[in-house]
């Protein structure tokens, strides 16, 4: 499992992120505080606090293509 931090600032960011994530067949979770939701769920993402960076847990050994696809959302 690999983890990165992302920021989803607008509704369009959320829609674009879910569209990208849905193309991958492995599990991807978003974690904010003690809440974890499926990254492929728009409703789940909107239940999180989007004013802060969100941790992305990628459940795959081959994450390079995924990270490249979402690099515009990644923050340190």
mmCIF file of the N, C-alpha and C atoms, coordinates in Angstrom:
data_MODEL
# 
_entry.id   MODEL 
# 
loop_
_atom_site.group_PDB 
_atom_site.id 
_atom_site.type_symbol 
_atom_site.label_atom_id 
_atom_site.label_alt_id 
_atom_site.label_comp_id 
_atom_site.label_asym_id 
_atom_site.label_entity_id 
_atom_site.label_seq_id 
_atom_site.pdbx_PDB_ins_code 
_atom_site.Cartn_x 
_atom_site.Cartn_y 
_atom_site.Cartn_z 
_atom_site.occupancy 
_atom_site.B_iso_or_equiv 
_atom_site.pdbx_formal_charge 
_atom_site.auth_seq_id 
_atom_site.auth_comp_id 
_atom_site.auth_asym_id 
_atom_site.auth_atom_id 
_atom_site.pdbx_PDB_model_num 
ATOM 1   N N  . UNK A 1 1  ? 0.847   -1.187 0.000   1.00 0.00 ? 1  UNK A N  1 
ATOM 2   C CA . UNK A 1 1  ? 0.000   0.000  0.000   1.00 0.00 ? 1  UNK A CA 1 
ATOM 3   C C  . UNK A 1 1  ? 0.886   1.242  0.000   1.00 0.00 ? 1  UNK A C  1 
ATOM 4   N N  . UNK A 1 2  ? 0.492   2.225  -0.780  1.00 0.00 ? 2  UNK A N  1 
ATOM 5   C CA . UNK A 1 2  ? 1.209   3.498  -0.852  1.00 0.00 ? 2  UNK A CA 1 
ATOM 6   C C  . UNK A 1 2  ? 0.230   4.610  -0.490  1.00 0.00 ? 2  UNK A C  1 
ATOM 7   N N  . UNK A 1 3  ? 0.735   5.674  0.132   1.00 0.00 ? 3  UNK A N  1 
ATOM 8   C CA . UNK A 1 3  ? -0.116  6.800  0.517   1.00 0.00 ? 3  UNK A CA 1 
ATOM 9   C C  . UNK A 1 3  ? 0.422   8.098  -0.061  1.00 0.00 ? 3  UNK A C  1 
ATOM 10  N N  . UNK A 1 4  ? -0.508  8.960  -0.498  1.00 0.00 ? 4  UNK A N  1 
ATOM 11  C CA . UNK A 1 4  ? -0.172  10.308 -0.948  1.00 0.00 ? 4  UNK A CA 1 
ATOM 12  C C  . UNK A 1 4  ? -1.217  11.254 -0.364  1.00 0.00 ? 4  UNK A C  1 
ATOM 13  N N  . UNK A 1 5  ? -0.947  12.546 -0.401  1.00 0.00 ? 5  UNK A N  1 
ATOM 14  C CA . UNK A 1 5  ? -1.916  13.547 0.045   1.00 0.00 ? 5  UNK A CA 1 
ATOM 15  C C  . UNK A 1 5  ? -2.395  14.345 -1.159  1.00 0.00 ? 5  UNK A C  1 
ATOM 16  N N  . UNK A 1 6  ? -3.706  14.588 -1.188  1.00 0.00 ? 6  UNK A N  1 
ATOM 17  C CA . UNK A 1 6  ? -4.283  15.366 -2.282  1.00 0.00 ? 6  UNK A CA 1 
ATOM 18  C C  . UNK A 1 6  ? -5.134  16.495 -1.711  1.00 0.00 ? 6  UNK A C  1 
ATOM 19  N N  . UNK A 1 7  ? -5.458  17.448 -2.573  1.00 0.00 ? 7  UNK A N  1 
ATOM 20  C CA . UNK A 1 7  ? -6.364  18.538 -2.231  1.00 0.00 ? 7  UNK A CA 1 
ATOM 21  C C  . UNK A 1 7  ? -7.406  18.631 -3.336  1.00 0.00 ? 7  UNK A C  1 
ATOM 22  N N  . UNK A 1 8  ? -8.677  18.568 -2.938  1.00 0.00 ? 8  UNK A N  1 
ATOM 23  C CA . UNK A 1 8  ? -9.791  18.719 -3.873  1.00 0.00 ? 8  UNK A CA 1 
ATOM 24  C C  . UNK A 1 8  ? -10.517 20.007 -3.495  1.00 0.00 ? 8  UNK A C  1 
ATOM 25  N N  . UNK A 1 9  ? -10.241 21.084 -4.231  1.00 0.00 ? 9  UNK A N  1 
ATOM 26  C CA . UNK A 1 9  ? -10.707 22.413 -3.848  1.00 0.00 ? 9  UNK A CA 1 
ATOM 27  C C  . UNK A 1 9  ? -12.083 22.773 -4.386  1.00 0.00 ? 9  UNK A C  1 
ATOM 28  N N  . UNK A 1 10 ? -12.471 22.181 -5.508  1.00 0.00 ? 10 UNK A N  1 
ATOM 29  C CA . UNK A 1 10 ? -13.740 22.558 -6.138  1.00 0.00 ? 10 UNK A CA 1 
ATOM 30  C C  . UNK A 1 10 ? -14.571 21.313 -6.441  1.00 0.00 ? 10 UNK A C  1 
ATOM 31  N N  . UNK A 1 11 ? -15.839 21.540 -6.771  1.00 0.00 ? 11 UNK A N  1 
ATOM 32  C CA . UNK A 1 11 ? -16.715 20.445 -7.172  1.00 0.00 ? 11 UNK A CA 1 
ATOM 33  C C  . UNK A 1 11 ? -16.171 19.768 -8.428  1.00 0.00 ? 11 UNK A C  1 
ATOM 34  N N  . UNK A 1 12 ? -15.652 20.557 -9.364  1.00 0.00 ? 12 UNK A N  1 
ATOM 35  C CA . UNK A 1 12 ? -15.074 19.988 -10.585 1.00 0.00 ? 12 UNK A CA 1 
ATOM 36  C C  . UNK A 1 12 ? -13.842 19.138 -10.285 1.00 0.00 ? 12 UNK A C  1 
ATOM 37  N N  . UNK A 1 13 ? -13.044 19.552 -9.279  1.00 0.00 ? 13 UNK A N  1 
ATOM 38  C CA . UNK A 1 13 ? -11.905 18.725 -8.872  1.00 0.00 ? 13 UNK A CA 1 
ATOM 39  C C  . UNK A 1 13 ? -12.387 17.356 -8.403  1.00 0.00 ? 13 UNK A C  1 
ATOM 40  N N  . UNK A 1 14 ? -13.437 17.328 -7.610  1.00 0.00 ? 14 UNK A N  1 
ATOM 41  C CA . UNK A 1 14 ? -13.980 16.062 -7.101  1.00 0.00 ? 14 UNK A CA 1 
ATOM 42  C C  . UNK A 1 14 ? -14.464 15.198 -8.259  1.00 0.00 ? 14 UNK A C  1 
ATOM 43  N N  . UNK A 1 15 ? -15.228 15.798 -9.185  1.00 0.00 ? 15 UNK A N  1 
ATOM 44  C CA . UNK A 1 15 ? -15.738 15.030 -10.331 1.00 0.00 ? 15 UNK A CA 1 
ATOM 45  C C  . UNK A 1 15 ? -14.597 14.492 -11.189 1.00 0.00 ? 15 UNK A C  1 
ATOM 46  N N  . UNK A 1 16 ? -13.591 15.319 -11.457 1.00 0.00 ? 16 UNK A N  1 
ATOM 47  C CA . UNK A 1 16 ? -12.446 14.887 -12.265 1.00 0.00 ? 16 UNK A CA 1 
ATOM 48  C C  . UNK A 1 16 ? -11.674 13.778 -11.560 1.00 0.00 ? 16 UNK A C  1 
ATOM 49  N N  . UNK A 1 17 ? -11.468 13.931 -10.246 1.00 0.00 ? 17 UNK A N  1 
ATOM 50  C CA . UNK A 1 17 ? -10.734 12.927 -9.481  1.00 0.00 ? 17 UNK A CA 1 
ATOM 51  C C  . UNK A 1 17 ? -11.458 11.579 -9.509  1.00 0.00 ? 17 UNK A C  1 
ATOM 52  N N  . UNK A 1 18 ? -12.764 11.577 -9.274  1.00 0.00 ? 18 UNK A N  1 
ATOM 53  C CA . UNK A 1 18 ? -13.535 10.327 -9.280  1.00 0.00 ? 18 UNK A CA 1 
ATOM 54  C C  . UNK A 1 18 ? -13.499 9.691  -10.671 1.00 0.00 ? 18 UNK A C  1 
ATOM 55  N N  . UNK A 1 19 ? -13.580 10.498 -11.712 1.00 0.00 ? 19 UNK A N  1 
ATOM 56  C CA . UNK A 1 19 ? -13.513 9.984  -13.071 1.00 0.00 ? 19 UNK A CA 1 
ATOM 57  C C  . UNK A 1 19 ? -12.180 9.279  -13.327 1.00 0.00 ? 19 UNK A C  1 
ATOM 58  N N  . UNK A 1 20 ? -11.093 9.860  -12.860 1.00 0.00 ? 20 UNK A N  1 
ATOM 59  C CA . UNK A 1 20 ? -9.766  9.267  -13.033 1.00 0.00 ? 20 UNK A CA 1 
ATOM 60  C C  . UNK A 1 20 ? -9.641  7.991  -12.202 1.00 0.00 ? 20 UNK A C  1 
ATOM 61  N N  . UNK A 1 21 ? -10.021 8.063  -10.940 1.00 0.00 ? 21 UNK A N  1 
ATOM 62  C CA . UNK A 1 21 ? -9.881  6.928  -10.017 1.00 0.00 ? 21 UNK A CA 1 
ATOM 63  C C  . UNK A 1 21 ? -10.695 5.722  -10.491 1.00 0.00 ? 21 UNK A C  1 
ATOM 64  N N  . UNK A 1 22 ? -11.845 5.970  -11.076 1.00 0.00 ? 22 UNK A N  1 
ATOM 65  C CA . UNK A 1 22 ? -12.727 4.889  -11.513 1.00 0.00 ? 22 UNK A CA 1 
ATOM 66  C C  . UNK A 1 22 ? -12.124 4.043  -12.632 1.00 0.00 ? 22 UNK A C  1 
ATOM 67  N N  . UNK A 1 23 ? -11.093 4.547  -13.284 1.00 0.00 ? 23 UNK A N  1 
ATOM 68  C CA . UNK A 1 23 ? -10.440 3.807  -14.361 1.00 0.00 ? 23 UNK A CA 1 
ATOM 69  C C  . UNK A 1 23 ? -9.513  2.706  -13.845 1.00 0.00 ? 23 UNK A C  1 
ATOM 70  N N  . UNK A 1 24 ? -9.204  2.729  -12.546 1.00 0.00 ? 24 UNK A N  1 
ATOM 71  C CA . UNK A 1 24 ? -8.273  1.764  -11.968 1.00 0.00 ? 24 UNK A CA 1 
ATOM 72  C C  . UNK A 1 24 ? -9.047  0.682  -11.226 1.00 0.00 ? 24 UNK A C  1 
ATOM 73  N N  . UNK A 1 25 ? -8.588  -0.579 -11.367 1.00 0.00 ? 25 UNK A N  1 
ATOM 74  C CA . UNK A 1 25 ? -9.359  -1.692 -10.821 1.00 0.00 ? 25 UNK A CA 1 
ATOM 75  C C  . UNK A 1 25 ? -8.942  -2.110 -9.415  1.00 0.00 ? 25 UNK A C  1 
ATOM 76  N N  . UNK A 1 26 ? -8.009  -1.390 -8.785  1.00 0.00 ? 26 UNK A N  1 
ATOM 77  C CA . UNK A 1 26 ? -7.634  -1.723 -7.412  1.00 0.00 ? 26 UNK A CA 1 
ATOM 78  C C  . UNK A 1 26 ? -8.342  -0.770 -6.432  1.00 0.00 ? 26 UNK A C  1 
ATOM 79  N N  . UNK A 1 27 ? -8.302  -1.140 -5.156  1.00 0.00 ? 27 UNK A N  1 
ATOM 80  C CA . UNK A 1 27 ? -8.963  -0.338 -4.120  1.00 0.00 ? 27 UNK A CA 1 
ATOM 81  C C  . UNK A 1 27 ? -8.174  0.934  -3.829  1.00 0.00 ? 27 UNK A C  1 
ATOM 82  N N  . UNK A 1 28 ? -8.915  2.032  -3.720  1.00 0.00 ? 28 UNK A N  1 
ATOM 83  C CA . UNK A 1 28 ? -8.315  3.323  -3.381  1.00 0.00 ? 28 UNK A CA 1 
ATOM 84  C C  . UNK A 1 28 ? -9.231  3.962  -2.340  1.00 0.00 ? 28 UNK A C  1 
ATOM 85  N N  . UNK A 1 29 ? -8.666  4.306  -1.188  1.00 0.00 ? 29 UNK A N  1 
ATOM 86  C CA . UNK A 1 29 ? -9.449  4.903  -0.097  1.00 0.00 ? 29 UNK A CA 1 
ATOM 87  C C  . UNK A 1 29 ? -8.973  6.319  0.168   1.00 0.00 ? 29 UNK A C  1 
ATOM 88  N N  . UNK A 1 30 ? -9.893  7.163  0.594   1.00 0.00 ? 30 UNK A N  1 
ATOM 89  C CA . UNK A 1 30 ? -9.558  8.502  1.061   1.00 0.00 ? 30 UNK A CA 1 
ATOM 90  C C  . UNK A 1 30 ? -9.763  8.528  2.564   1.00 0.00 ? 30 UNK A C  1 
ATOM 91  N N  . UNK A 1 31 ? -8.789  9.092  3.288   1.00 0.00 ? 31 UNK A N  1 
ATOM 92  C CA . UNK A 1 31 ? -8.857  9.140  4.746   1.00 0.00 ? 31 UNK A CA 1 
ATOM 93  C C  . UNK A 1 31 ? -8.726  10.591 5.191   1.00 0.00 ? 31 UNK A C  1 
ATOM 94  N N  . UNK A 1 32 ? -9.696  11.019 5.987   1.00 0.00 ? 32 UNK A N  1 
ATOM 95  C CA . UNK A 1 32 ? -9.678  12.363 6.563   1.00 0.00 ? 32 UNK A CA 1 
ATOM 96  C C  . UNK A 1 32 ? -10.037 12.217 8.036   1.00 0.00 ? 32 UNK A C  1 
ATOM 97  N N  . UNK A 1 33 ? -9.052  12.465 8.891   1.00 0.00 ? 33 UNK A N  1 
ATOM 98  C CA . UNK A 1 33 ? -9.287  12.244 10.321  1.00 0.00 ? 33 UNK A CA 1 
ATOM 99  C C  . UNK A 1 33 ? -9.523  10.766 10.576  1.00 0.00 ? 33 UNK A C  1 
ATOM 100 N N  . UNK A 1 34 ? -10.643 10.448 11.201  1.00 0.00 ? 34 UNK A N  1 
ATOM 101 C CA . UNK A 1 34 ? -10.935 9.032  11.477  1.00 0.00 ? 34 UNK A CA 1 
ATOM 102 C C  . UNK A 1 34 ? -11.905 8.438  10.465  1.00 0.00 ? 34 UNK A C  1 
ATOM 103 N N  . UNK A 1 35 ? -12.243 9.188  9.431   1.00 0.00 ? 35 UNK A N  1 
ATOM 104 C CA . UNK A 1 35 ? -13.166 8.712  8.405   1.00 0.00 ? 35 UNK A CA 1 
ATOM 105 C C  . UNK A 1 35 ? -12.413 8.223  7.174   1.00 0.00 ? 35 UNK A C  1 
ATOM 106 N N  . UNK A 1 36 ? -12.867 7.096  6.631   1.00 0.00 ? 36 UNK A N  1 
ATOM 107 C CA . UNK A 1 36 ? -12.298 6.554  5.399   1.00 0.00 ? 36 UNK A CA 1 
ATOM 108 C C  . UNK A 1 36 ? -13.442 6.250  4.443   1.00 0.00 ? 36 UNK A C  1 
ATOM 109 N N  . UNK A 1 37 ? -13.296 6.673  3.188   1.00 0.00 ? 37 UNK A N  1 
ATOM 110 C CA . UNK A 1 37 ? -14.333 6.424  2.179   1.00 0.00 ? 37 UNK A CA 1 
ATOM 111 C C  . UNK A 1 37 ? -13.682 5.897  0.908   1.00 0.00 ? 37 UNK A C  1 
ATOM 112 N N  . UNK A 1 38 ? -14.485 5.245  0.096   1.00 0.00 ? 38 UNK A N  1 
ATOM 113 C CA . UNK A 1 38 ? -14.044 4.750  -1.209  1.00 0.00 ? 38 UNK A CA 1 
ATOM 114 C C  . UNK A 1 38 ? -13.797 5.962  -2.120  1.00 0.00 ? 38 UNK A C  1 
ATOM 115 N N  . UNK A 1 39 ? -12.613 6.033  -2.722  1.00 0.00 ? 39 UNK A N  1 
ATOM 116 C CA . UNK A 1 39 ? -12.263 7.166  -3.587  1.00 0.00 ? 39 UNK A CA 1 
ATOM 117 C C  . UNK A 1 39 ? -13.102 7.212  -4.855  1.00 0.00 ? 39 UNK A C  1 
ATOM 118 N N  . UNK A 1 40 ? -13.825 6.139  -5.164  1.00 0.00 ? 40 UNK A N  1 
ATOM 119 C CA . UNK A 1 40 ? -14.665 6.097  -6.361  1.00 0.00 ? 40 UNK A CA 1 
ATOM 120 C C  . UNK A 1 40 ? -16.086 6.566  -6.073  1.00 0.00 ? 40 UNK A C  1 
ATOM 121 N N  . UNK A 1 41 ? -16.348 7.022  -4.848  1.00 0.00 ? 41 UNK A N  1 
ATOM 122 C CA . UNK A 1 41 ? -17.680 7.449  -4.430  1.00 0.00 ? 41 UNK A CA 1 
ATOM 123 C C  . UNK A 1 41 ? -17.748 8.967  -4.276  1.00 0.00 ? 41 UNK A C  1 
ATOM 124 N N  . UNK A 1 42 ? -18.459 9.617  -5.187  1.00 0.00 ? 42 UNK A N  1 
ATOM 125 C CA . UNK A 1 42 ? -18.608 11.074 -5.097  1.00 0.00 ? 42 UNK A CA 1 
ATOM 126 C C  . UNK A 1 42 ? -19.285 11.465 -3.785  1.00 0.00 ? 42 UNK A C  1 
ATOM 127 N N  . UNK A 1 43 ? -20.346 10.749 -3.425  1.00 0.00 ? 43 UNK A N  1 
ATOM 128 C CA . UNK A 1 43 ? -21.054 11.058 -2.174  1.00 0.00 ? 43 UNK A CA 1 
ATOM 129 C C  . UNK A 1 43 ? -20.139 10.874 -0.968  1.00 0.00 ? 43 UNK A C  1 
ATOM 130 N N  . UNK A 1 44 ? -19.324 9.837  -0.994  1.00 0.00 ? 44 UNK A N  1 
ATOM 131 C CA . UNK A 1 44 ? -18.386 9.605  0.101   1.00 0.00 ? 44 UNK A CA 1 
ATOM 132 C C  . UNK A 1 44 ? -17.388 10.738 0.231   1.00 0.00 ? 44 UNK A C  1 
ATOM 133 N N  . UNK A 1 45 ? -16.868 11.208 -0.897  1.00 0.00 ? 45 UNK A N  1 
ATOM 134 C CA . UNK A 1 45 ? -15.894 12.301 -0.870  1.00 0.00 ? 45 UNK A CA 1 
ATOM 135 C C  . UNK A 1 45 ? -16.517 13.572 -0.308  1.00 0.00 ? 45 UNK A C  1 
ATOM 136 N N  . UNK A 1 46 ? -17.757 13.867 -0.684  1.00 0.00 ? 46 UNK A N  1 
ATOM 137 C CA . UNK A 1 46 ? -18.401 15.079 -0.177  1.00 0.00 ? 46 UNK A CA 1 
ATOM 138 C C  . UNK A 1 46 ? -18.732 14.998 1.308   1.00 0.00 ? 46 UNK A C  1 
ATOM 139 N N  . UNK A 1 47 ? -18.630 13.812 1.906   1.00 0.00 ? 47 UNK A N  1 
ATOM 140 C CA . UNK A 1 47 ? -18.859 13.693 3.351   1.00 0.00 ? 47 UNK A CA 1 
ATOM 141 C C  . UNK A 1 47 ? -17.588 14.032 4.135   1.00 0.00 ? 47 UNK A C  1 
ATOM 142 N N  . UNK A 1 48 ? -16.469 14.213 3.436   1.00 0.00 ? 48 UNK A N  1 
ATOM 143 C CA . UNK A 1 48 ? -15.197 14.539 4.090   1.00 0.00 ? 48 UNK A CA 1 
ATOM 144 C C  . UNK A 1 48 ? -15.000 16.051 4.179   1.00 0.00 ? 48 UNK A C  1 
ATOM 145 N N  . UNK A 1 49 ? -14.075 16.461 5.036   1.00 0.00 ? 49 UNK A N  1 
ATOM 146 C CA . UNK A 1 49 ? -13.700 17.874 5.152   1.00 0.00 ? 49 UNK A CA 1 
ATOM 147 C C  . UNK A 1 49 ? -12.740 18.195 4.009   1.00 0.00 ? 49 UNK A C  1 
ATOM 148 N N  . UNK A 1 50 ? -13.236 18.869 2.976   1.00 0.00 ? 50 UNK A N  1 
ATOM 149 C CA . UNK A 1 50 ? -12.429 19.161 1.797   1.00 0.00 ? 50 UNK A CA 1 
ATOM 150 C C  . UNK A 1 50 ? -11.591 20.428 1.937   1.00 0.00 ? 50 UNK A C  1 
ATOM 151 N N  . UNK A 1 51 ? -11.646 21.072 3.101   1.00 0.00 ? 51 UNK A N  1 
ATOM 152 C CA . UNK A 1 51 ? -10.851 22.284 3.296   1.00 0.00 ? 51 UNK A CA 1 
ATOM 153 C C  . UNK A 1 51 ? -9.402  21.957 3.665   1.00 0.00 ? 51 UNK A C  1 
ATOM 154 N N  . UNK A 1 52 ? -9.122  20.681 3.940   1.00 0.00 ? 52 UNK A N  1 
ATOM 155 C CA . UNK A 1 52 ? -7.777  20.242 4.304   1.00 0.00 ? 52 UNK A CA 1 
ATOM 156 C C  . UNK A 1 52 ? -7.327  19.148 3.341   1.00 0.00 ? 52 UNK A C  1 
ATOM 157 N N  . UNK A 1 53 ? -6.011  18.931 3.251   1.00 0.00 ? 53 UNK A N  1 
ATOM 158 C CA . UNK A 1 53 ? -5.537  17.817 2.408   1.00 0.00 ? 53 UNK A CA 1 
ATOM 159 C C  . UNK A 1 53 ? -6.104  16.477 2.887   1.00 0.00 ? 53 UNK A C  1 
ATOM 160 N N  . UNK A 1 54 ? -6.318  15.568 1.948   1.00 0.00 ? 54 UNK A N  1 
ATOM 161 C CA . UNK A 1 54 ? -6.884  14.257 2.220   1.00 0.00 ? 54 UNK A CA 1 
ATOM 162 C C  . UNK A 1 54 ? -5.834  13.204 1.886   1.00 0.00 ? 54 UNK A C  1 
ATOM 163 N N  . UNK A 1 55 ? -5.708  12.215 2.754   1.00 0.00 ? 55 UNK A N  1 
ATOM 164 C CA . UNK A 1 55 ? -4.763  11.120 2.519   1.00 0.00 ? 55 UNK A CA 1 
ATOM 165 C C  . UNK A 1 55 ? -5.400  10.091 1.594   1.00 0.00 ? 55 UNK A C  1 
ATOM 166 N N  . UNK A 1 56 ? -4.639  9.659  0.590   1.00 0.00 ? 56 UNK A N  1 
ATOM 167 C CA . UNK A 1 56 ? -5.093  8.636  -0.352  1.00 0.00 ? 56 UNK A CA 1 
ATOM 168 C C  . UNK A 1 56 ? -4.285  7.372  -0.089  1.00 0.00 ? 56 UNK A C  1 
ATOM 169 N N  . UNK A 1 57 ? -4.981  6.275  0.234   1.00 0.00 ? 57 UNK A N  1 
ATOM 170 C CA . UNK A 1 57 ? -4.335  4.979  0.404   1.00 0.00 ? 57 UNK A CA 1 
ATOM 171 C C  . UNK A 1 57 ? -4.593  4.153  -0.850  1.00 0.00 ? 57 UNK A C  1 
ATOM 172 N N  . UNK A 1 58 ? -3.522  3.785  -1.538  1.00 0.00 ? 58 UNK A N  1 
ATOM 173 C CA . UNK A 1 58 ? -3.612  3.042  -2.797  1.00 0.00 ? 58 UNK A CA 1 
ATOM 174 C C  . UNK A 1 58 ? -3.233  1.593  -2.510  1.00 0.00 ? 58 UNK A C  1 
ATOM 175 N N  . UNK A 1 59 ? -4.171  0.682  -2.689  1.00 0.00 ? 59 UNK A N  1 
ATOM 176 C CA . UNK A 1 59 ? -3.955  -0.727 -2.368  1.00 0.00 ? 59 UNK A CA 1 
ATOM 177 C C  . UNK A 1 59 ? -3.489  -1.490 -3.604  1.00 0.00 ? 59 UNK A C  1 
ATOM 178 N N  . UNK A 1 60 ? -2.270  -1.173 -4.027  1.00 0.00 ? 60 UNK A N  1 
ATOM 179 C CA . UNK A 1 60 ? -1.677  -1.820 -5.194  1.00 0.00 ? 60 UNK A CA 1 
ATOM 180 C C  . UNK A 1 60 ? -0.165  -1.651 -5.130  1.00 0.00 ? 60 UNK A C  1 
ATOM 181 N N  . UNK A 1 61 ? 0.550   -2.581 -5.734  1.00 0.00 ? 61 UNK A N  1 
ATOM 182 C CA . UNK A 1 61 ? 2.006   -2.444 -5.812  1.00 0.00 ? 61 UNK A CA 1 
ATOM 183 C C  . UNK A 1 61 ? 2.428   -1.617 -7.015  1.00 0.00 ? 61 UNK A C  1 
ATOM 184 N N  . UNK A 1 62 ? 1.563   -1.509 -8.010  1.00 0.00 ? 62 UNK A N  1 
ATOM 185 C CA . UNK A 1 62 ? 1.874   -0.773 -9.227  1.00 0.00 ? 62 UNK A CA 1 
ATOM 186 C C  . UNK A 1 62 ? 1.109   0.557  -9.212  1.00 0.00 ? 62 UNK A C  1 
ATOM 187 N N  . UNK A 1 63 ? 1.691   1.566  -8.559  1.00 0.00 ? 63 UNK A N  1 
ATOM 188 C CA . UNK A 1 63 ? 0.984   2.837  -8.357  1.00 0.00 ? 63 UNK A CA 1 
ATOM 189 C C  . UNK A 1 63 ? 1.451   3.965  -9.266  1.00 0.00 ? 63 UNK A C  1 
ATOM 190 N N  . UNK A 1 64 ? 2.507   3.741  -10.049 1.00 0.00 ? 64 UNK A N  1 
ATOM 191 C CA . UNK A 1 64 ? 3.096   4.821  -10.848 1.00 0.00 ? 64 UNK A CA 1 
ATOM 192 C C  . UNK A 1 64 ? 2.096   5.457  -11.812 1.00 0.00 ? 64 UNK A C  1 
ATOM 193 N N  . UNK A 1 65 ? 1.338   4.632  -12.520 1.00 0.00 ? 65 UNK A N  1 
ATOM 194 C CA . UNK A 1 65 ? 0.369   5.151  -13.488 1.00 0.00 ? 65 UNK A CA 1 
ATOM 195 C C  . UNK A 1 65 ? -0.729  5.954  -12.787 1.00 0.00 ? 65 UNK A C  1 
ATOM 196 N N  . UNK A 1 66 ? -1.183  5.465  -11.645 1.00 0.00 ? 66 UNK A N  1 
ATOM 197 C CA . UNK A 1 66 ? -2.212  6.179  -10.880 1.00 0.00 ? 66 UNK A CA 1 
ATOM 198 C C  . UNK A 1 66 ? -1.694  7.537  -10.402 1.00 0.00 ? 66 UNK A C  1 
ATOM 199 N N  . UNK A 1 67 ? -0.502  7.541  -9.822  1.00 0.00 ? 67 UNK A N  1 
ATOM 200 C CA . UNK A 1 67 ? 0.068   8.800  -9.308  1.00 0.00 ? 67 UNK A CA 1 
ATOM 201 C C  . UNK A 1 67 ? 0.266   9.806  -10.431 1.00 0.00 ? 67 UNK A C  1 
ATOM 202 N N  . UNK A 1 68 ? 0.691   9.341  -11.587 1.00 0.00 ? 68 UNK A N  1 
ATOM 203 C CA . UNK A 1 68 ? 0.843   10.228 -12.748 1.00 0.00 ? 68 UNK A CA 1 
ATOM 204 C C  . UNK A 1 68 ? -0.512  10.815 -13.153 1.00 0.00 ? 68 UNK A C  1 
ATOM 205 N N  . UNK A 1 69 ? -1.569  10.004 -13.093 1.00 0.00 ? 69 UNK A N  1 
ATOM 206 C CA . UNK A 1 69 ? -2.900  10.447 -13.505 1.00 0.00 ? 69 UNK A CA 1 
ATOM 207 C C  . UNK A 1 69 ? -3.492  11.494 -12.561 1.00 0.00 ? 69 UNK A C  1 
ATOM 208 N N  . UNK A 1 70 ? -3.136  11.433 -11.277 1.00 0.00 ? 70 UNK A N  1 
ATOM 209 C CA . UNK A 1 70 ? -3.721  12.370 -10.300 1.00 0.00 ? 70 UNK A CA 1 
ATOM 210 C C  . UNK A 1 70 ? -2.711  13.411 -9.810  1.00 0.00 ? 70 UNK A C  1 
ATOM 211 N N  . UNK A 1 71 ? -1.585  13.555 -10.493 1.00 0.00 ? 71 UNK A N  1 
ATOM 212 C CA . UNK A 1 71 ? -0.522  14.430 -9.982  1.00 0.00 ? 71 UNK A CA 1 
ATOM 213 C C  . UNK A 1 71 ? -0.952  15.886 -9.790  1.00 0.00 ? 71 UNK A C  1 
ATOM 214 N N  . UNK A 1 72 ? -1.942  16.359 -10.541 1.00 0.00 ? 72 UNK A N  1 
ATOM 215 C CA . UNK A 1 72 ? -2.354  17.770 -10.368 1.00 0.00 ? 72 UNK A CA 1 
ATOM 216 C C  . UNK A 1 72 ? -3.080  18.013 -9.050  1.00 0.00 ? 72 UNK A C  1 
ATOM 217 N N  . UNK A 1 73 ? -3.532  16.938 -8.380  1.00 0.00 ? 73 UNK A N  1 
ATOM 218 C CA . UNK A 1 73 ? -4.205  17.067 -7.085  1.00 0.00 ? 73 UNK A CA 1 
ATOM 219 C C  . UNK A 1 73 ? -3.269  16.868 -5.907  1.00 0.00 ? 73 UNK A C  1 
ATOM 220 N N  . UNK A 1 74 ? -2.056  16.368 -6.152  1.00 0.00 ? 74 UNK A N  1 
ATOM 221 C CA . UNK A 1 74 ? -1.138  16.002 -5.066  1.00 0.00 ? 74 UNK A CA 1 
ATOM 222 C C  . UNK A 1 74 ? -0.544  17.243 -4.401  1.00 0.00 ? 74 UNK A C  1 
ATOM 223 N N  . UNK A 1 75 ? -0.541  17.211 -3.070  1.00 0.00 ? 75 UNK A N  1 
ATOM 224 C CA . UNK A 1 75 ? 0.096   18.255 -2.255  1.00 0.00 ? 75 UNK A CA 1 
ATOM 225 C C  . UNK A 1 75 ? 1.043   17.566 -1.273  1.00 0.00 ? 75 UNK A C  1 
ATOM 226 N N  . UNK A 1 76 ? 1.974   18.328 -0.754  1.00 0.00 ? 76 UNK A N  1 
ATOM 227 C CA . UNK A 1 76 ? 2.921   17.757 0.228   1.00 0.00 ? 76 UNK A CA 1 
ATOM 228 C C  . UNK A 1 76 ? 2.447   18.025 1.634   1.00 0.00 ? 76 UNK A C  1 
# 
